[in-house]
Structure formats: structure tokens, C-alpha cells
Amino acid sequence: MWRIFFTSLYPKKHTSVKSSDYITIRSAILDSDYSKSYKNKAITLLKSISRFGYNFYDFKDQAKMLAKLSTNSDDKKDMQVWTPAKFDLFIAHVDSYVYKTYFTLLFRTGLRRSEGKALLKTDLKKGILNIDKSIRSNTGGFRPLKNVASRRKIKLDDHMVEMLKPLLDQPGRFLFGNEEPVGISSIQRQFVEGISRCNLFLKSKNQPLIPVIRVHDLRHSHASNLISMGANIVAVSKRLGHSDVNMTLKVYTHLMKESEDKLMSILDTF
């Protein structure tokens, strides 16, 4: 996708690239059918190319004035999430028990992918997970959490506790892996292949397909399902490790109208 957007830059030397060239590419990005977040990623990459030339070769930063698309609460309505029923369809087509359990944990706890990767077997005690570190890439090792509030303890349901037990008996210190955690590329491959197998199966049965989502959307699915079912927003915020409840409200404000409708139904019984 990036090559399509940036083709006009390839035949030119950087010294001959003008601000108008970057504006033209930005316009092509905006005219594409990709999501707003994907368009912003493309614009960010475009700005990074120009910034690299400025930092290391003393070229003029021609793209620094390019603005990304602004986001608002209406954009959250496009958030792709799975209901428990859709997740069950997906997880039935993940063959590896390790990854089946990993994806289930993300869906049932709202953990970030990097937090799940970093879990040691010693982090699970009496059905409670201790979240105090993360790992993005295996070569980078342990990293601090996103914020102070991300350091938290998460209580697991009985189903999740039982599902994790076989992994505790496997060799190695990591809950998902052995002496090294599962890799990002393996996580992504298992996730994409699971969705593909699931939708091929559903298509063969003439049944509706499940939405194609990101691994991170398992976290959004967890929160969305809890809020939609009337869970306390403060409790959800703490479970997600948000810095404050306003962050949770900002991300999931599109669900508040549904919660308000439920309040009205309760008031009607008074």
C-alpha cells in the first residue's frame, strides 16, 4: 500500500522533491478507501521520510506541515470488535493450544498484546495475574508498562484459570513460550490464519463471516462487551490499566448511549 502512495517520490532525488509533491501524496492518501487510522499511519510515514532527510542529511523538512486527520468520538463507532459468540467461532479454528489460550486471555482480560507476551508463570497466583511489565519484541527484553495505572492485578474467571493450567506444567519460565516468549510474527500469523480458517468454514456453510480485526481489538472487544452488559465503567477502566476513567470514556463513549437506554428501561420499572 505504501508504494502506491509514495510512487511519485521514487524517480526523484530528495533535493528535487518539493512541498507540493508531499501535498499531492497526502491528497492521494485522503482519497483512498482505507480507514482514517490507516491513512494517518501513511501520513506519519511520509513525514518520517522527510524528517530523516532533515536530521541526517541537512535537507529541508518539506513534510513537517502535513496534518494528520483529526479523530473524534464518531470515529469510535467504526471500531471492530467481536461478541463472545464471534470469538468462540474464531478460537475453534486456532489449532495451537498455546495461541488458543493466549488469544482467549486477551479477550477475557483486556490485556495488551505486549503485556500478555511478558507474563511469567510466577505472575499467576491463586487465579490473579500480576501485570508489571511488557515485551514488544523478544530482542528488546522487558519494558516498563505504558503508565503507572497499567501496573495492576487482574482476577481471572474459573474457565480462564483452568485453561492456563496445562501451560504451567510446560518447561520454561514464560507462560506463553518457554525460556523466550512467543514472537510477534507468530502471534500475528496464528491470528490471521485462525480468522481465515474460520471464515472459510462459515462460507462453506453459507453463514455470516466474522469481522476481520486486529489482535489489539481483542482488548477493545473485552471492554466493549463488559460496558455493553452494564459493567461499572470505573472497574472496567482499572481492569484495562487506563490512567483515568476519562480515557476509558473517550475510547468507548459510543457505548454510553446504549447504556443510557438500559438505564431508561430500569427507570420504567420504578
C-alpha positions as CSV (number, residue, x, y, z in Angstrom):
1,M,0.0,0.0,0.0
2,W,2.8,2.5,0.9
3,R,4.4,2.0,-2.5
4,I,1.2,3.1,-4.3
5,F,1.1,6.3,-2.3
6,F,4.8,7.1,-2.5
7,T,5.5,6.2,-6.1
8,S,5.8,9.8,-7.2
9,L,8.8,10.2,-4.9
10,Y,10.9,7.3,-6.2
11,P,12.1,8.7,-9.6
12,K,13.3,11.9,-7.9
13,K,16.3,12.9,-5.9
14,H,15.4,14.2,-2.5
15,T,16.9,17.6,-3.4
16,S,14.3,17.9,-6.2
17,V,11.3,17.0,-4.1
18,K,9.1,19.9,-3.3
19,S,6.4,20.6,-0.7
20,S,3.8,20.3,-3.4
21,D,4.9,16.7,-4.0
22,Y,4.2,15.8,-0.4
23,I,0.8,17.6,-0.6
24,T,0.0,15.6,-3.7
25,I,0.7,12.3,-1.9
26,R,-1.3,13.4,1.1
27,S,-4.2,14.1,-1.2
28,A,-3.9,10.6,-2.7
29,I,-3.9,9.2,0.8
30,L,-7.0,11.1,1.8
31,D,-8.8,10.0,-1.4
32,S,-8.1,6.3,-0.7
33,D,-10.7,3.9,0.7
34,Y,-8.6,3.0,3.7
35,S,-9.7,3.7,7.3
36,K,-8.8,7.0,9.0
37,S,-6.3,5.4,11.3
38,Y,-4.5,3.7,8.3
39,K,-4.4,7.0,6.4
40,N,-2.8,8.6,9.4
41,K,-0.2,5.9,9.5
42,A,0.7,6.6,5.9
43,I,0.9,10.4,6.6
44,T,3.1,9.7,9.6
45,L,5.5,7.5,7.5
46,L,5.5,10.3,4.8
47,K,6.5,12.8,7.5
48,S,9.2,10.5,8.8
49,I,10.8,10.2,5.4
50,S,11.2,13.9,5.2
51,R,12.3,14.2,8.8
52,F,15.0,11.6,8.2
53,G,16.5,13.7,5.4
54,Y,16.4,16.8,7.6
55,N,18.0,15.0,10.6
56,F,20.8,13.1,8.8
57,Y,21.4,14.9,5.5
58,D,20.5,18.5,6.3
59,F,17.7,18.6,3.7
60,K,14.7,20.8,4.2
61,D,11.9,19.2,6.0
62,Q,9.2,19.6,3.3
63,A,6.6,17.5,5.0
64,K,6.5,18.9,8.5
65,M,3.4,21.0,7.7
66,L,1.4,18.0,6.7
67,A,-1.5,17.5,9.1
68,K,-3.0,14.1,10.0
69,L,-6.7,13.5,10.1
70,S,-8.3,14.5,13.3
71,T,-10.3,11.9,15.2
72,N,-13.5,12.4,17.3
73,S,-16.0,10.2,19.2
74,D,-17.8,9.4,16.0
75,D,-14.8,7.5,14.7
76,K,-15.1,5.1,17.5
77,K,-18.3,3.8,16.0
78,D,-16.2,2.1,13.4
79,M,-14.3,0.2,16.0
80,Q,-14.3,-3.5,15.0
81,V,-15.0,-5.8,18.0
82,W,-16.1,-9.4,18.5
83,T,-19.0,-10.6,20.6
84,P,-18.3,-13.7,22.7
85,A,-20.2,-15.7,20.1
86,K,-18.0,-14.5,17.3
87,F,-14.8,-15.1,19.4
88,D,-16.0,-18.6,20.0
89,L,-16.3,-19.2,16.2
90,F,-12.7,-17.8,15.7
91,I,-11.0,-19.6,18.6
92,A,-12.4,-23.0,17.4
93,H,-10.1,-22.6,14.4
94,V,-6.9,-21.9,16.2
95,D,-5.0,-25.2,16.3
96,S,-2.2,-24.4,18.7
97,Y,-3.2,-24.7,22.4
98,V,-0.6,-22.0,23.4
99,Y,-2.0,-19.4,21.0
100,K,-5.6,-20.5,21.6
101,T,-5.0,-19.8,25.3
102,Y,-3.1,-16.6,24.6
103,F,-5.9,-15.1,22.4
104,T,-8.6,-16.2,25.0
105,L,-6.7,-14.5,27.8
106,L,-6.5,-11.2,25.8
107,F,-10.3,-11.5,25.0
108,R,-11.3,-12.3,28.6
109,T,-9.0,-9.8,30.4
110,G,-8.4,-6.9,28.0
111,L,-4.6,-7.3,28.3
112,R,-2.4,-5.5,25.8
113,R,-0.5,-7.9,23.4
114,S,2.8,-6.9,24.9
115,E,1.6,-7.5,28.5
116,G,0.4,-11.0,27.6
117,K,3.8,-11.8,26.0
118,A,5.7,-10.7,29.1
119,L,3.7,-12.9,31.5
120,L,5.8,-15.3,33.6
121,K,4.4,-18.4,35.2
122,T,5.2,-16.8,38.6
123,D,2.8,-13.9,37.7
124,L,-0.2,-16.1,38.1
125,K,-1.1,-16.9,41.8
126,K,-4.5,-18.1,43.1
127,G,-6.3,-17.0,39.9
128,I,-4.9,-13.5,39.9
129,L,-2.5,-12.2,37.2
130,N,0.2,-9.7,38.2
131,I,0.8,-7.2,35.4
132,D,4.0,-5.3,36.0
133,K,6.0,-5.4,32.7
134,S,5.7,-5.8,28.9
135,I,7.6,-7.1,26.0
136,R,7.2,-5.8,22.5
137,S,10.0,-7.6,20.7
138,N,11.9,-10.6,22.2
139,T,15.2,-8.9,21.4
140,G,14.3,-5.8,23.4
141,G,13.5,-7.7,26.6
142,F,11.3,-6.5,29.4
143,R,10.0,-2.9,29.2
144,P,8.1,-0.7,31.6
145,L,4.3,-0.5,31.3
146,K,2.6,2.2,29.4
147,N,1.7,4.2,32.6
148,V,1.6,3.8,36.3
149,A,-2.1,2.7,36.2
150,S,-1.1,-0.2,33.9
151,R,0.6,-1.8,36.8
152,R,-2.3,-3.8,38.1
153,K,-3.7,-7.2,39.2
154,I,-6.4,-8.9,37.2
155,K,-8.7,-11.5,38.6
156,L,-9.4,-14.4,36.2
157,D,-12.6,-16.3,35.8
158,D,-12.6,-20.1,36.5
159,H,-12.7,-21.0,32.8
160,M,-9.5,-19.0,32.2
161,V,-7.7,-20.4,35.2
162,E,-8.5,-24.0,34.1
163,M,-7.3,-23.2,30.5
164,L,-4.0,-21.9,31.8
165,K,-3.2,-24.9,34.0
166,P,-1.6,-27.1,31.2
167,L,0.8,-24.3,30.3
168,L,2.1,-24.0,33.9
169,D,3.3,-27.6,33.6
170,Q,5.3,-26.9,30.5
171,P,9.1,-26.2,30.7
172,G,10.4,-22.6,30.7
173,R,9.6,-19.5,32.7
174,F,7.2,-17.8,30.3
175,L,3.6,-18.5,30.5
176,F,3.4,-18.3,26.7
177,G,6.6,-19.7,25.3
178,N,9.4,-21.4,27.2
179,E,12.7,-19.5,28.1
180,E,11.6,-17.0,25.5
181,P,8.1,-15.6,24.9
182,V,6.1,-16.3,21.8
183,G,7.1,-14.0,18.9
184,I,5.1,-11.1,17.5
185,S,5.2,-12.6,14.0
186,S,4.0,-15.9,15.3
187,I,1.1,-14.3,17.2
188,Q,0.1,-12.3,14.1
189,R,0.3,-15.4,11.8
190,Q,-1.7,-17.6,14.1
191,F,-4.3,-14.8,14.5
192,V,-4.7,-14.2,10.8
193,E,-4.7,-17.9,9.9
194,G,-7.4,-18.5,12.6
195,I,-9.7,-15.8,11.1
196,S,-9.1,-17.2,7.6
197,R,-9.9,-20.8,8.5
198,C,-13.0,-19.6,10.5
199,N,-14.4,-17.6,7.6
200,L,-13.7,-20.3,5.0
201,F,-15.6,-22.7,7.2
202,L,-18.5,-20.2,7.7
203,K,-18.6,-19.5,4.0
204,S,-18.9,-23.2,3.2
205,K,-21.9,-23.3,5.5
206,N,-23.4,-20.1,3.9
207,Q,-23.2,-18.4,7.3
208,P,-22.2,-14.8,8.0
209,L,-18.4,-14.2,8.3
210,I,-16.8,-12.8,11.4
211,P,-15.2,-9.3,11.0
212,V,-11.5,-9.2,10.3
213,I,-10.0,-7.4,13.3
214,R,-6.6,-6.8,14.8
215,V,-5.1,-8.6,17.8
216,H,-5.4,-5.3,19.7
217,D,-9.1,-5.3,19.0
218,L,-9.4,-8.3,21.4
219,R,-8.8,-5.7,24.1
220,H,-11.4,-3.4,22.7
221,S,-13.8,-6.4,22.5
222,H,-13.3,-7.2,26.1
223,A,-14.1,-3.6,27.2
224,S,-17.0,-3.2,24.8
225,N,-18.6,-6.4,25.9
226,L,-18.3,-5.5,29.6
227,I,-19.7,-2.0,29.1
228,S,-22.5,-3.2,26.9
229,M,-23.5,-5.6,29.6
230,G,-23.7,-2.9,32.2
231,A,-20.3,-3.3,33.9
232,N,-19.1,-0.4,36.1
233,I,-17.0,1.9,33.9
234,V,-14.6,2.6,36.8
235,A,-14.0,-1.1,37.3
236,V,-13.5,-1.6,33.5
237,S,-11.0,1.3,33.4
238,K,-9.0,-0.2,36.2
239,R,-9.0,-3.6,34.6
240,L,-7.7,-2.1,31.3
241,G,-5.0,-0.2,33.1
242,H,-6.1,3.2,31.9
243,S,-4.6,6.2,33.6
244,D,-8.0,7.5,34.5
245,V,-11.7,6.8,33.7
246,N,-11.8,9.7,31.3
247,M,-9.5,7.8,29.0
248,T,-12.0,4.8,29.0
249,L,-14.9,7.2,28.4
250,K,-13.1,8.8,25.5
251,V,-12.4,5.4,23.8
252,Y,-15.7,3.8,24.5
253,T,-18.1,6.8,24.6
254,H,-20.1,5.4,21.6
255,L,-21.3,2.7,24.0
256,M,-22.7,5.2,26.5
257,K,-25.9,5.8,24.5
258,E,-26.7,2.0,24.7
259,S,-26.0,2.1,28.5
260,E,-28.3,5.1,28.8
261,D,-31.1,3.2,27.0
262,K,-30.7,0.4,29.6
263,L,-31.0,3.0,32.4
264,M,-34.2,4.2,30.9
265,S,-35.6,0.6,30.8
266,I,-34.7,0.3,34.5
267,L,-36.3,3.6,35.4
268,D,-39.5,2.5,33.7
269,T,-39.8,-0.3,36.3
270,F,-39.7,2.2,39.2
